[in-house]
Amino acid sequence: SYSGVAICVSALWVVCLRVGLMVSPQEHRLRKETSLAREDALTGLPNARAFRETAQTTFDFARRRGLSVAVGYVDLDNFKLLNDRHGHESGDEALRVVADVLRTSLRQGDLAARLGGDEFGIALQAETAAGAEIALRRVVTSVGERMSAKEWPVTASAGLVFFPEPPATVAEALGEADEVMYRAKRSGKNCVLVAERAVADEEASRASRPEVTPKASGEQRGASR
């Protein structure tokens, strides 16, 4: 009868509702744990794992579409000095400042992450090395201004590698950008040093090393690290 069907439907709805209430907290907890596994707890930025996974997806997409990419490696200057003079709470706040600069200075489609310690990675889809350099110089300049406003002796050095063809792996790209970043530190710190990988063909793309452009952008200072 109609009443019997209605009772069955009502009972089934109650069972589904209860099951939903039982599953939802578990799903929520799982999603939260998954998010935390890809997020840096201090800054709220993606962590190194999330950077590698997301940047690899970006590289694969760019390779299929014939697009170029750029990878930046940012390291803070005098960060240890800040911790020694002002304490680790100030050091943590400095890292959060850098995270805020990255969020506000880069485009929505760009990727920024805290790789660990006072090191940050950036992946950009860029048509030219000059365009990527402008974006990274903006980050370095803003970091210096924000730190100076707090009277902290902290600046940033950045290495940028432009890839006309995306590299095979994110680890490869970060390794090259990290190398260029240390050259920036040796050249005076608080600057951006740019390298461009010259690629003749696919095999050259796998084997070549970056050719560093002999210029550093941004204000340079000779303070010790």
C-alpha positions as CSV (number, residue, x, y, z in Angstrom):
1,S,0.0,0.0,0.0
2,Y,0.9,3.6,-0.3
3,S,1.4,4.0,3.5
4,G,3.7,1.0,3.5
5,V,5.9,2.4,0.8
6,A,6.0,5.8,2.6
7,I,7.1,4.0,5.8
8,C,9.9,2.1,3.9
9,V,11.1,5.3,2.2
10,S,11.1,7.2,5.5
11,A,13.0,4.4,7.2
12,L,15.6,4.3,4.3
13,W,16.0,8.0,4.6
14,V,16.7,7.8,8.3
15,V,19.3,5.0,7.7
16,C,21.0,7.1,5.0
17,L,21.0,10.1,7.1
18,R,22.6,8.2,10.0
19,V,25.2,6.7,7.7
20,G,26.0,10.1,6.3
21,L,26.5,11.5,9.8
22,M,28.8,8.7,10.6
23,V,30.9,9.0,7.4
24,S,31.1,12.8,7.2
25,P,33.4,13.3,10.2
26,Q,35.7,10.6,8.9
27,E,35.8,12.2,5.4
28,H,36.4,15.6,7.0
29,R,39.2,14.2,9.1
30,L,40.8,12.5,6.1
31,R,40.5,15.7,4.0
32,K,42.1,17.7,6.8
33,E,44.9,15.2,7.2
34,T,45.6,15.2,3.4
35,S,45.6,19.0,3.4
36,L,48.0,19.2,6.3
37,A,50.3,16.7,4.6
38,R,50.7,19.2,1.7
39,E,50.8,22.5,3.7
40,D,53.5,24.2,5.7
41,A,52.1,24.6,9.2
42,L,54.0,27.8,10.0
43,T,53.3,29.9,6.8
44,G,50.3,28.2,5.3
45,L,52.1,27.9,2.0
46,P,52.3,24.6,0.1
47,N,55.2,22.5,1.5
48,A,58.0,20.8,-0.5
49,R,55.9,17.7,-1.3
50,A,53.0,19.8,-2.6
51,F,55.5,21.9,-4.7
52,R,57.0,18.9,-6.3
53,E,53.7,17.4,-7.2
54,T,52.0,20.5,-8.5
55,A,55.0,21.8,-10.3
56,Q,55.5,18.5,-12.0
57,T,51.9,18.7,-13.3
58,T,52.6,22.2,-14.5
59,F,55.8,21.1,-16.3
60,D,54.0,18.2,-18.0
61,F,51.2,20.5,-19.2
62,A,53.6,23.1,-20.5
63,R,55.6,20.4,-22.3
64,R,52.5,19.2,-24.1
65,R,51.6,22.7,-25.1
66,G,55.1,23.8,-26.0
67,L,55.2,26.4,-23.3
68,S,58.2,27.7,-21.3
69,V,58.6,27.8,-17.6
70,A,60.8,29.4,-15.0
71,V,61.8,28.2,-11.5
72,G,63.0,30.5,-8.7
73,Y,64.8,29.6,-5.5
74,V,64.7,32.2,-2.7
75,D,66.8,32.1,0.4
76,L,66.9,34.7,3.2
77,D,70.1,36.5,4.0
78,N,71.2,37.0,7.6
79,F,68.3,34.8,8.9
80,K,70.5,33.1,11.5
81,L,71.6,36.6,12.7
82,L,67.9,37.5,13.2
83,N,67.3,34.4,15.3
84,D,70.4,35.0,17.4
85,R,69.6,38.7,18.0
86,H,65.8,38.7,18.3
87,G,64.8,35.1,19.0
88,H,63.1,32.4,17.1
89,E,59.7,34.0,17.4
90,S,61.0,36.9,15.2
91,G,62.4,34.3,12.8
92,D,59.1,32.6,12.5
93,E,57.4,36.0,11.9
94,A,60.0,36.7,9.2
95,L,59.0,33.5,7.4
96,R,55.4,34.4,7.6
97,V,56.2,37.8,6.1
98,V,57.9,36.1,3.1
99,A,54.9,33.9,2.7
100,D,52.6,37.0,2.6
101,V,54.9,38.7,0.1
102,L,54.8,35.6,-2.2
103,R,51.0,35.5,-2.0
104,T,50.6,39.2,-2.9
105,S,53.4,39.6,-5.4
106,L,52.9,36.6,-7.7
107,R,50.1,35.9,-10.2
108,Q,47.2,33.6,-9.3
109,G,48.4,30.8,-11.5
110,D,52.0,30.9,-10.2
111,L,53.2,28.4,-7.5
112,A,55.1,29.3,-4.4
113,A,56.0,27.0,-1.5
114,R,58.2,26.8,1.6
115,L,60.8,24.2,0.8
116,G,62.2,24.1,4.4
117,G,64.0,26.4,6.8
118,D,64.3,29.8,5.2
119,E,64.1,28.5,1.6
120,F,61.2,29.0,-0.8
121,G,60.5,27.7,-4.3
122,I,58.6,29.4,-7.1
123,A,57.3,28.0,-10.4
124,L,56.1,30.3,-13.1
125,Q,54.7,29.9,-16.6
126,A,56.6,32.6,-18.3
127,E,57.1,33.5,-22.0
128,T,60.5,35.2,-21.4
129,A,63.3,35.2,-18.8
130,A,62.8,38.9,-18.5
131,G,59.2,38.6,-17.5
132,A,60.0,36.0,-14.9
133,E,62.8,38.1,-13.6
134,I,60.5,41.0,-13.0
135,A,58.2,38.8,-10.9
136,L,61.1,37.5,-8.8
137,R,62.7,40.9,-8.4
138,R,59.4,42.2,-7.1
139,V,59.4,39.5,-4.4
140,V,63.0,40.3,-3.4
141,T,62.4,44.0,-3.2
142,S,59.2,43.6,-1.2
143,V,60.9,41.2,1.3
144,G,63.6,43.8,1.9
145,E,61.2,46.6,2.4
146,R,59.0,44.6,4.8
147,M,62.1,43.5,6.8
148,S,63.5,46.9,6.9
149,A,60.3,48.3,8.3
150,K,60.7,46.0,11.2
151,E,64.4,47.0,11.6
152,W,65.5,43.4,10.9
153,P,68.8,42.7,9.1
154,V,67.1,40.3,6.7
155,T,67.0,40.4,2.9
156,A,66.6,37.8,0.2
157,S,68.7,36.3,-2.5
158,A,67.1,34.5,-5.4
159,G,68.2,32.3,-8.3
160,L,66.0,32.1,-11.4
161,V,66.4,29.6,-14.2
162,F,64.3,30.0,-17.4
163,F,63.5,26.8,-19.3
164,P,62.4,27.3,-22.9
165,E,61.4,23.6,-22.6
166,P,60.3,22.3,-19.2
167,P,62.9,20.1,-17.5
168,A,62.1,16.4,-17.0
169,T,61.7,16.7,-13.2
170,V,61.1,19.3,-10.6
171,A,64.1,18.1,-8.6
172,E,66.3,18.9,-11.7
173,A,64.8,22.4,-12.0
174,L,65.2,23.2,-8.2
175,G,68.8,22.0,-8.3
176,E,69.7,24.4,-11.0
177,A,67.8,27.3,-9.4
178,D,69.5,26.5,-6.1
179,E,72.9,26.7,-7.7
180,V,72.1,30.0,-9.3
181,M,70.8,31.3,-5.9
182,Y,74.1,30.6,-4.2
183,R,75.9,32.5,-7.0
184,A,73.6,35.4,-6.1
185,K,74.7,35.2,-2.5
186,R,78.3,35.2,-3.5
187,S,77.7,38.2,-5.8
188,G,76.6,40.4,-2.9
189,K,73.2,39.1,-1.7
190,N,69.8,40.9,-1.8
191,C,69.6,40.4,-5.5
192,V,68.2,38.2,-8.3
193,L,70.6,36.2,-10.5
194,V,69.2,34.9,-13.8
195,A,70.1,31.9,-15.8
196,E,68.7,30.6,-19.1
197,R,69.0,27.0,-20.2
198,A,69.9,27.0,-23.9
199,V,68.2,24.0,-25.6
200,A,68.9,22.9,-29.1
201,D,66.8,19.7,-29.0
202,E,65.2,17.3,-26.6
203,E,68.5,15.5,-25.9
204,A,70.2,18.8,-25.2
205,S,67.4,19.7,-22.8
206,R,68.2,16.6,-20.7
207,A,72.0,17.2,-20.7
208,S,72.5,20.9,-20.6
209,R,73.4,23.0,-17.6
210,P,72.2,26.6,-17.2
211,E,74.2,29.4,-18.7
212,V,74.2,32.2,-16.1
213,T,73.4,35.6,-17.4
214,P,76.2,37.9,-16.0
215,K,73.9,40.3,-14.3
216,A,72.2,40.6,-10.9
217,S,69.1,42.7,-10.5
218,G,68.1,44.4,-7.3
219,E,70.0,46.3,-4.7
220,Q,73.2,44.5,-3.6
221,R,74.7,44.5,-0.1
222,G,77.9,43.1,1.2
223,A,76.7,42.1,4.6
224,S,77.8,38.6,5.8
225,R,75.2,35.8,5.8
